[in-house]
Amino acid sequence: MPRRHFLRFAQLPAWALRLVGPLCAIAFVGLASALRIGFGRLLPGLTVFNLYYPAILGAALIGGELAAAIALILSAAFSWLMLRNARGLLAPMETVVLNIAIYVVAGAFVGAVGAQLRRLLRRRRRDIVRLADREARYRALFDGVSEGFALVAGVWSEDGKLVDFTVEEANPALLIMLGIDMQIVGRLHSEIRGAPPPEYVAAAAQAFRGGAARLEFYARHARRWLDIRITRLNPNRLALIVVDITERKATESRQNEMFDELNHRVKNNLAAVSAMLTMQARVADDPRVAEQLRKAVDRIETISDVHASLYRVSSKDEVDFAAYLRRLCDRLSASLVESDRLRIEVDADPTMTPLDEAVSLGLVVNELVTNASKHAYPPPAKGVIQVQLRNAPGELVLKVSDQGAGLPEAAPASGIGMRLVRSLVRQCGGELHIAPPPGATFTVRLREHGAPNGDPAQNRLL
């Protein structure tokens, strides 16, 4: 049936559509009866029921159970009349009834098979329509998205290792992104661009083991940076979503270059200031002024150490604080401890700390260790200054302690050094606790580690 006629037929009222099946049943039985009468004149021995079975089946396929039942009843009635007219009084009534009964059972079976076949065909038709609609939506999404998309199948070696991939599908965005054409579909990666890169194979193997994988990859032939997200579809097939991040990488590279240049200049400026203060301390007439200048140099070098740490990590806004703390204490040990009388011990958990937080905590450690080295163990006493860093969930704990002479009563609140320590701790949004003797223990707790502090008053050093 042409599509336009089918659409007109589908627009008929519901009551008209319900009449189609019974009308078809009547028409099929009438046609079969006419054919039976015509053939019966030519072939007197023709069986009565043969032409009614296709009529019942056709009615069931078009109208379902109701049409099949109508066709069966009408054909049984016509068969009764034909048998009576053909045999007259010579045919025993039991024979006629038995033939009709057998026909009704067989016709009911044919009608049931036809109705079931009709249901299966309608379900199949609905599935085809849904599949076609889903395929159309998939194809529109597949062809229209700006991200690259591909389906690949894994190729395994005899010992079970992933060694290659077969490209099964690739959308236009991916072809444009990589500068290739549809000829890649159905071919091995090794045939297109040589052996797959090891990092790509490793990420795909991870995805095959059940977890999604992601990697940033530089495609040399296309001169593009790609962000590839890999998901397993089945034990031998992967879906790849590919995003072009070339511009982002270029921006990050420019920012890193600018940051490195700025950091280098800051470090050089700090070194120049430190050198000038050191020279001033050497020629100062007043020993107290010289001491304060040397303390200022230590503070500047502490800040300079943080900037030096930025070169050792990939992130430009966080510092490996544990490593920085060890280097800081090594420098303090070399500059403050003149013999084996004192020892500085560091026990630090691995911790990444924001830059401003690292500067503040580094200055705190510098002040506390410097004070402990000068006042905790008067000569000839020996001792240990302990620096601990604990990174608990949601909390960072920094502790500087000694078992020396302890603090005078006025010491915790007096002096520019302790005022600086308290101000730096507030700037980090932390809390400072000073334990009572024996010895001196300073504990800094940052309960929201890495969170910015919104109190403007705490952003002032003094």
N, C-alpha and C positions, 0 to 999 in steps of 0.2 A: 504494500500500500504506500503510495507517495506520501511524503511528510506532510504536505498541506492538507490532504484528505484525512490523514491520521489526526491532525490537530483539530479539524472540524468535528471528527467523530468524538474526540475526547471532550469537546465542549458541549455535547448533548446533555439534557437534563438527566438526573440520576434515575428517575423512573423509566426513561426511555432506554438507558443503558441496561437496566434490569430486564427489559423485555427482549433484548438481543438473544440471550441464550435460549429461552423457550421458543422463540420464532425460528431460530436455526434448527432446533430439535425437530419442530414440525416440518420444516422444509426438507431436512435430510431424510426423515422417515417417509415423507411423501415421495421424494425422488427415488428412494430405494424401493418403495412399493410399486411405483410406475415401471421401474426397470425390471422388477421381479415379474410383473404381469406380462411385460413385453417379451422377456426372455423365456417365460413359461410357455408362451404359445409356440416358440421355436423349439424349445427343449422341454418336453412335458415332464421329464424326470428330474428337473432342477429342484434342489433342496429349497425349502421355504425361507430359512433363516439366514442364509449366507450373506446377503446384501445388507442386512440390518446391523451387523456388527460394526462395519465402518461408519454407519450413520450414528450409532451410539457413541463410538469413539470420537467422531468429529464434534458431536454436540457437547461431550464432556470437555473437550479441549477448549471450546469457545465459551460455554456457559457454566461449566462446573457440574456439581452434583445434581442440581435441580434440572438442568437441561438434559443430563444423562438419564434421570428418572423419567422425565416426560417422553424422551425418545424410546426408552424401554417399554413404558406402558403402551404407547401408540403402536410400536412394532409388535408387541405381544398380541394386541387386539387384531391388527391386520393379519398376523400369522394364524390366529384362531379362525378368522373368516376364511382364509385361503385353504387351511386344512379341511374345514368342513365342506367348502365348495368343491375341493379337489376329490375328496374321498366319499363325500355324501354319507349315506346310511351304512356303506360297507365298512367304514372305519370304526373300530371299537372306540367308545368314549374314553376308556382307560389309556389307549395309545395316544389319543390327541392330548389329553391332560398331561401325560408323562412328557411328551415332546415339548409342550408349552412350558412346563416346570423346568425341564433341563435348559431350555432356551433362556428363561428368566434368570436362572442362576448364572449361566455363562455370560449373558448380557450385563448383569449387575457387576460381574467381575471386570468385564471390559470397561464399563462406565467408571468403576472405581479406579482402575489403572489410568484411564484418561484424565479423571479429575486430579489424581495425584501428579501426573505428568504436567498438567496445566499449572498446578501450584509450583512445581519445580521450575518450570519455564518462566513463570512470573517472577519468582525469587531470583532466578539467574538474570533476568532482564533488569531487575532493580539493582542487583550487584554490579552489572555492567555499567549502568547509568552512574551509580555512586563511584565506581572505579574511574570512569571517564572524567567525572567532575573532580575527583581527587587528583587525577593525573593532570588535568588542566590547571588546577591551582598549584600543584607542585611544579609544573613546567613554567608557569608564570613567575613563581618565586625563584625557581632555579635560574631562569634566564634574566630576571629583572634585578636581583640583588647586586649591590655594589661590591660585596665581599666575594672572594673566590671560593668555590666549593668543588670538591672532587670526591669520588668514591674510588678506593683502591683495594685490591685484594693482595694478601700476603703471599709471598713465594718462599718456601721453606727448604732448607737443605736436608740431606738424608739424616743428619744427626739432630734435626729439630730446631735449627737456628734460623731466624728470620734473615733472609739475604737480599730480597728484592721485592718489588711491588708491580702489579699490573694495574694500569690506569683503566677503570671501567667507565667513569663519567667525569666530565669537566665542564663547568659552566662558562659562558662567554666572558664573564668578568675575570676568571682565572686565566683564560687564554690571552686576554689583552694584557693582564698584569705581567705574565711571564713571556709575552711575545712569541707565542706558539700557536698552532692551529689544531683542528680536530683530529689530525692524523695521529696524535698521541694516544687516542682512545684505543684500547685493546693491545697496547704495546707495553713492554717492560720498561721500568725506569732506567735500567742499565742500557737499553737500546736508545733511549732518548738523550740522557745526559750523563751516561756512565754510571758507575756504581753509586748507590745511595750514600749520602754522607753518614758517618758513624753516629752523630748526634741525632739525626733524623731516624735512623734505624733503632736507636735506643729508646727514643720517645714512642715510636710505634710499638715496640715490644712491650713497653709499659702499658700502653693502651690495650693491647691484646690480652694482657694479664688481668684486665678488668677495671683499671682506673683511667680516667681521662688524663691526657698528657698535653703539654703546651711547651713550645719552644720558639725562640726568636732566631731566625735563620737568614743569613745573607746569601741571596741567589746571585752568584757572580755573573752568570750569563745575562741576567736581566738588570744587574746593578741595582737591586732593590733589597731592602730589609723587609722580611715577612714575619708576621706573627701567626704561627700555625697552631691551631687547636685540633686535637685528634681525639675521636671518640669511636669506640668499638660498636659496630652494628651486629656482628655475629662472630663466631670463632675465626673467620677468615676474611672479614671485610671491615674496612675502616672508613669513617667519614672525616673529611678534612675541611675545616673552615680557615681560609687564608685571608689575612688583612694586611694591606700594604702600609707599613709604618716607616717608610723611608723619610718622610718629612719630619715625623716625630723624632727619629734618630738624629737627623741633621740638627734639629732644634736643641736636643739634649746635648749633642756634641758642642754646639756653640755656647750653650749655657755652662757646660763643664769647663770649656776653655776660659770663658770669662771669669768663672768662679776660681779656677786655679790661678789665673793672673792676679785676681784681687787678693786671694789668700797669700800668694807669694809676696805681693807688695806689703800686705799687713805684717807678714812675718819679718820682712826686711826692716820695716819701720820699727817694729818692736825690738829687733836686734840693735838697731841704731840707738833707740832710747835706752836700752839696757846698757850698751857700751858707754854712753854719756854719763849715766848715773853711776856706773862702776868707776869711771875716771873721777867723777866728783867725790865719790866716797873715799878714794885714795888720797885726795888732797884736802879733805875736810879737816879743819882744826879741832872741831868738837867731836869726841868719840861717839856721843849719842847721835849726832847728825849722821856720822858715817854708818852707824848701825842701822838707822832708819832707811838710809839710802840703799844699803845692802838688802834689807827686807823688801824694799820696792823692786829691786832687781829680781829677787826670787819670785815675786808675784808676776812680774812681766814675763819671766821665763816660763812660769807655769801656764800662762795664757798662750805663749808661743808653742809650747808642747802640744796643746790641743790642735792648733793649726797644722802642726807637723803630722798629727795623727790622721788628718783628713786625707792625706796622700796615700795612706795605707789601706783604705777601705773603698769599696765601690760606691757607697752612698756619700753624698756631699753634705748631708744635713744631720748625720749621726756619727758618733765616735765609738770605737771599741774601748769602752771605759775601763775594763779590766786591764787591758794591755797598756793603756795610757797611765793608769794608776801605778803599775809596776815601773814604768819608765820614770814617772815622776818621783817615786820613792828611791829609785836607783840614783837619780840626780841629787836628791836631797841627802842621801847617804854619802855620796862622794863629796858634797860641798860642806856638810855639817859635821860629819863624824870623822874625827882626825885619827882615831885609833880603833882597835877592836874592843874598846870599852863599851860602846853602844852598837846595837844592831836593829835595823828596821826590817820587820817581817811583814809580807803582804800575802793575804789569802783572799782572792777575789773570784766570784762567780762570773762566767761570761755574761756580759751585759752590753747592749747597744744603747747609747744615751744621746739625746739631742744635744746639739752643739752648745747652746747657751747653758744648759744644765751641766754639761761636762766642765765648762769654764768655771761656773760657780762652785761646784763640788771640788774641782782641782784646787782652787784658791783656799777652800776650807781645809783640805788635807794639808796644803802647804803651811798654813798658819798653825794648825794643831801640831803637826810633826815638828815644825821649827821650834815652837814653844816647849814641847816635850824634850827635845834634844838639849835644850839649854837649861831647863829648870827641873826636870824629873829626876835626873841622876847626877847630882853634884859630884865632881871628882873627889876621890878616885872610884866612886861607885860604878858598878856595871849594871847593865839592864837591856831590856828589849822594848822597843816601841812597836806595837802591833796595829796593823791597818787591815780591817776586814770589810768585805763587800758581799752582801747577800742579796740575791735577786729572787724574792718570793713573788708569787702571783699577786699582782696589783700593788706591790710594795717593794721599795728599794731601801735597804738598810746599810748605812755606812758608819763604821765604828773605828775610832782611833783611841787606843788605850795604852796605859803603862802601869807598872807597879812601883812607881817611884815615890817621891816625897809628898805627892798630893798637892792640892790647890789651897792657897790661903783663902780665908773667908771672903775677902773682897775681890779676889781674882776673877771669878766668873762674870762679874758685871763691869769690871773696869778695864781700861786699856783699849787703844784703837784696834788692836788685833782681835779681841773678843767681840767688839762692836761690829767689826767687819764680818766675822764668822756668823754672828746672829743675823746680820742683814742679808748675807748671801744665802743662808738657809731659808729665810723668809722669801727671798726672791725665787727660790726653787719651789715654793709652796710646801716646804717641809717643816719638821719639828726638831728642835734640838733638846736633847736630854743630857744632863751632866750628873753622873753617878757620884755618890759620896765616897770618901776614902774607904779602904786603902787605895793608893794610886789615884789616877785620874782617867775617867772613861767618858768620852764624848760620843753620843749616838745621834745620828741624823736619820730621820725616817721620812721617806717620800711615799705617801700612801697612794697617790695617783701618779705613778711613775710615767714621765714623758708628757703629762698633760700640761697645757699652757696655763700660767697663773694669770687670772684676770684682775687682780687687785693692783691698781696703779701704785699704791703706797709701798708695795713690796718690791717694786722694780727700781727703787732707789737704793744704792749701796749703803749710804750712811744717812 
